[in-house]
Amino acid sequence: MPEPRDITVLIVDDDPVVTAALHAQVNRVLGFRVVGIAHTGQAALAAAGRFAPRLVLLDLHLPDLPGLEVAHRLRRPEQPPIDIIVISGRKESATVRAAMQRGALYYLVKPTRAGTLEQTLLRYAATAEQLESGDRFAEQQEIDRIFRTLHLDQGVRPKSISAATEQAVLDALAAVPEDVSAHELAGMIGVSRATARRYLEHLADRGLLEGRPKYGPTGRPQHRYRVR
């Protein structure tokens, strides 16, 4: 089996402090790799042509071109397929709507916490994996699940699932290279085995984790989980 390739990322922002912070944050997320940084719109277009990144993290305030114009040019039909996540300080509804119309998959407001960016990237990776499977979706619910995975619909979180513990589970699994069981996760984050299992199953249902049974010599199979 070939090794999975990292999702390549181009960071576009006119502030070197911001790009340095984003560079460090992205490279800490398993499965992602920064291939370029651009501080202007023209540099972004040139870097996209040179590196053909899979994902662009795009600021909307650039010194030479509007970020929305850069997004439009990046997504022209003759260009290689590129996904865009906007990271901007602008909060006007018209700007958010325009970003969506230019093809932005998501919109993060500055300043963006490292945990928020990490979770967004993991959701993006899980969504991309499902879309690249080549399978035909048999039911509307399967497509609904993909959109919920990408946009993290808060309305679907059960009352028994807290955002803090959910993030602790994701952080714990992202920090280890191998898959883990509910029993192992319970010891890692200090919860009961039943609680660990509940969160693992919830995150797997949302597409953020991959679960698979491991069969031993006797007894029921043990389910083990890893970050997608």
N, C-alpha and C positions, 0 to 999 in steps of 0.2 A: 504494500500500500504506500503511495507517495505521502510524504510529510505535508501537512496542511501549511499553506503559505500565509504569512502575515498580511493583514489588511493594511495597505500602504496609505499614508495620510499626508496631505499637504496643508500646512497652516498658513493662513493669510491674515495678517493684521499689521497695522502701521506702527505699533508700539513694540519695540524690542523686548521690553520687560514682559509684556503679555505673551509674546511668541516663545520666549524662553520658558515661562511657566507652563504653557500649554505643551511644549515639547517634552518637558519632564513628566507631566501628567499622562500624556498619551503613551509614552514609551514604558510607563509602569503598568499599563493594562495589557494583560496577556493576549497575544494575537494581533497586536497593532504595532506599526513601525512608522515613524516619521521619516519621509524621504525628501522633504523640502520645506523651506520657509520663505515666504514672500512678504515684503512690506508695502508693495504697491500693486495696483490692479494689473498693470502690464507685466510686472515680474511674475504675478500669479499665473497669467495666461501662458507665459513662456515656460514656467516651471511645470505646469500641467502638460504642456506638449512634450517636455523633456522626460518627465518621470512617469507620466500616465498614472497618477494616483487613483486609488479606488474611492477615497473619501477626501473631501475638502472641508476644513473648518474655516469658515469665512466670516470675517468682520465686514460690516456694511460701510464703515467710514474709512475710506482710503484716499490718499492725497491726489491721485490722478484720475481715477475712474470710480463711479459709484459702485458699491459692492453688488447691488442688484444687476448692474450692467455686466459685471464680471460673471455673476451666476448665469445670466442669459447666454453669454458667449461660451461658457464652459459646457453648456448643455445643448449647443447646436447639434443638429443631426449628424454632421460630418465629424464631430468630435468623438473620441472614445467615451464609453459610458462612465460617468462620474456621479457619485452621490454627494450631496451638499448638506451640511449642518451649519446653520448660521449661529454665530456667537457675537452678540451685539448689545450695546447699551441702550439702543432705541426700543421703546415700548409701545409706540403708537400702533393702534390696530391696523391702520392702513399699511404700515411698513411690514407688519407680520403677514398680512394678507398678500402683499406684493411678493414677499419672500416665498410664500407657499406657491404662488402662481409661477414663479421662476423655477420651481422644482425643489425647493428646500424640503428635506425630509423632516427636519426638526428645527426648533428655534430656542436657543439658550440665551438668557439675559445675563449680561455682565453685572457685577463680578460673578463668575461661575465657580462654585465650590468644586474641589477635586473629586469628591464623592459623587456629585451630580454628573460631572462629565464622564467619570468612569462607568456609572450605571447606564448612561446614555449610549456609550460606545458598546457596552456588553449587549444592550438591547438591539442595537444596530447589527452587531455580529450575529446574534441569534436569528434576527429577521432575515439577514442576507443568506444564512445557511439554509433556512427553510425555503427561500425563493429559488436557490440554486440547486435544490435537490432533483429538479427535473420531473417531479411527480405532478400528476394532474389532481387538482383539488376536487374531491368528491362532493363536499358539502360547503354551504355558505359559512357554517361555523368555523371551518378550517381557515378560511380567509379572514374571518372576524378575529380569530386568534392571532394571526400575523400582525394585523393592525394594532391589536391591544398590546402585543409584545413590543412593537416599535414605540408606541406613544404612552405606554405605562398608564393605562386607564385606572386612575385611583378609585373609581367607583366600583371596580370589581374586586377590590381587596376585602376579604372577609374581616369581620370584627375581631376574630381570633388571631389575626396577623397584624403585627405592628411594623411600622416602617423602619424603626430602629433595629429590631431584631432581624428583619429581612435584610437590611444592609450589612449587619454583622455576619450573617450567613454567607452572603456574597463575598465579603472581604476575606473571610476565613477560607473559602474554597478557592478564591483567586490566588491566595498566598501559598498554596501547595500544588505540586505538579501532578499528583496522582488523584484518582477519584476517592471518595470517602463514603462511609456508611453513616446511617443515622446515629449509631452508637459512637462512632469516632467523632462526628460533628458535635455531639452532646458534650463530650469532654473538651473539645476545642473552644467552645464559646460559653460553657457553663450553664447548660439547660438540660432538661430531662430528655430521655431518648424519644418519648412520644412527641414532645415539642419539636425536637430536631426533625423528626420524620414529617410532621405536619408542614414545616417550612420548606423542607426539601421537595415534597410533593407539590406544594403550592407554586414554588418557583419553577419546577419542571413543567407544570401545566401552563405557565405563562411563557415557556420557551426559553427561559434564562439559564436553566440547567438541563443537562442531558443525564438521564437515568438509565441504567442497564442492570439486568440481573446477573449475579455471579453465582454459578452453581458449584456447590461443594460436593464432597463424596456422599453425604447423606442429608436429609432434611430439606427444608424449603430454601429456595435461592435467596441470597442476600442482595438487596438492591443497593447499588453504589451510584454516586452522583459526581458530576464535575461541571464546571462552568463551560458553556458552549464556546 
